[in-house]
């Protein structure tokens, strides 16, 4: 059994389907999707369907799903519409408008039911996952991290932070990994990795590869964490489309990175 994580597909259904076909998670594997399925790309409804139907997947809420739900809670409020449109909601709105009422409500109800965090215990390492990150003030290492302790940690976080936090998460260690390198690593999306420049402490490599495309970045390895990067950013810029971003499926068990490019119009 393997454990995979991906995030921030932003409406790019075609490359997502290629990536899923190539990685081919089995029925025994655990797959975590960390939100922002929608907006900006050409087929957000197709991405919603693909993620909903992905066997063995735990799908989390992202801030773009939050913006969409806020709009539909009160579509007559011009602020709700403006906030969603400013963040690329036009493609999602158009896609949903093309559905029958039954399927549209089914998709919206499914999104509204999504959790805001998850955690996984792989061999030798606990991971916690949220779309944007966590607020780490006052958090301390523990001698042992059980599922109950991971649940308590994440349940103590505010929904606002789990969906929207940025600088306050990336600029300092979480406090969860001890000087021996033991403790949970936080995996998040939300912030495209090039945006970490000047924000994140101790990124492990440049956010773009030799072809100029975004890739994941691990952050925060220092003496305090036993050299272990305690925050991993897996938002590889798909919101920026072809020539800038791509999709990533990360295997947590061994850190293997599987990338899929985005073609023009995809």
Secondary structure, 3 states (H helix, E strand, C coil): CCEEEECCCCCCHHHHHHHHHHHCCCCCCEEEECCCCCCCCCCHHHHHHHHHCCCCEEEECCHHHHHHHHHHHCCCCHHHHHHHHHCCCHHHHHHHHCCCHHHHHHHHHHHHCCECEEEEEECCEEEEEECCCCCCCCCCCCCCCCHHHHHHHHHCCCHHHHHHCCHHHHCCCCCCCCCCCCCCEEEECCCCHHHHCCCCCCECCCCECCCCCECCEEECCCHHHCCCCCEEECCCCHHHCCCCCEEEEEECCCCCEEEEECCCCC
